[in-house]
Amino acid sequence: DFNVGWEVDFWGRFQRSIESADAAFFSSISNYHDAQVLLNAQVVNLYFTFRTAKERIAIARKNADIQFSSLEITRQLYESGQQSELDLQQAHTQYLATLASIPALEISLGKTQNALSAILGYQPGDLDILKNVPKGLPKLQPTIVAEIPARILMRRPDVRRAAWLVASQSALIGVAEADLYPGISLVGNLGWSGNDQSGTAETGSVGLGTVFTWNIFDHGRIRNNVRVQDARLQQAIESYQNVVLKAAQELDSAAITIVKSDEQNAILVQSVEAAERSLELAMTRYQEGYASFQRVLDAQQAVARQTETELVNQGVQISAVISFYKALGVGWQDRPVNELIPETTREVMSSRSDWGDLLTSPLPSSPMFLKPQEKQ
């Protein structure tokens, strides 16, 4: 006997279920894209953190060289009887303090390199991409942030994911409402019987009919389920709005940081030049006997402080640019399945289970209404 049944989708129960499942699927793809954005931003951030730490070490060594030159001058003046031992010891102290700061900076450099190795999937140690990195940090121009259309936020995978979750939950309301109405199914039966005794005829039978079902006594429970699904939809909508607001906040904060750090950098460049000139004058007057060594120490500290501040501000600006592009949702791309899963991993998974063509077939495209629009 064979029994066949088919329920007619009068009220869209199955259609809405498919819509909900599709939206949940595209939400998971957006979740993967969001991971791409976060990973790319973290890699770039660590790379420039490494370069910043390397520049801080270079600046510390440069300051140590300057202070060592001052130390030698004070030693010569002391040995010739022109200055007291106090100047010599003060110069020696400042020189050693600068040298002592270098190992701490090198620790930070090593930790950053190891973090970058780990996120790229390498063992701790030297990375080829970090060999022969350019000296200094790139000079950035303030990113033009005016007239950015609001719809650009739809590039962000987390916003797209939240929108898909709203669509998925909206369809579930239709699934719950369909239970309020009767279900009509077409059923059939095909039978066949035979006998091995001679002279006995074989018989077959075919039956067709309809089945009518209706949970008429469960309408209270069904209506409450509709209300539950509607409440969950409102929760998803509120979550979506919160994600959009957070995205706008991140974009605006990054833009402000870029503009203001650029303004600050212009001032810091002048302050470094002034500090270096001050040190030059202080050292000359000290050698000529017109100023105390304390003026030289103060000038050296000012040069070290302002140079460090300028470098840190450049790092802040670079980090803000990275955050700006991250807030725009830049850094993700659609990839075929064979690029999502490494070949060795696919081979191992295929040896365990029969995956058919699921590990190689292309992913479906997202509907157009959630794709980022090109600016006209």
HELIX and SHEET records of a PDB file:
HELIX    1   1 ARG A   13  GLU A   79  1                                  67    
HELIX    2   2 GLU A   85  ILE A  119  1                                  35    
HELIX    3   3 ASP A  128  LEU A  130  5                                   3    
HELIX    4   4 ALA A  150  ARG A  155  5                                   6    
HELIX    5   5 PRO A  157  ALA A  178  1                                  22    
HELIX    6   6 ILE A  216  ASP A  218  5                                   3    
HELIX    7   7 HIS A  219  GLU A  288  1                                  70    
HELIX    8   8 PHE A  293  ALA A  327  1                                  35    
HELIX    9   9 VAL A  337  LEU A  340  1                                   4    
HELIX   10  10 GLU A  343  ARG A  352  1                                  10    
HELIX   11  11 MET A  368  LEU A  370  5                                   3    
SHEET    1   A 3 PHE A   2  VAL A   8  0                                        
SHEET    2   A 3 GLY A 183  SER A 193 -1                                        
SHEET    3   A 3 THR A 203  THR A 213 -1                                        
END                                                                             
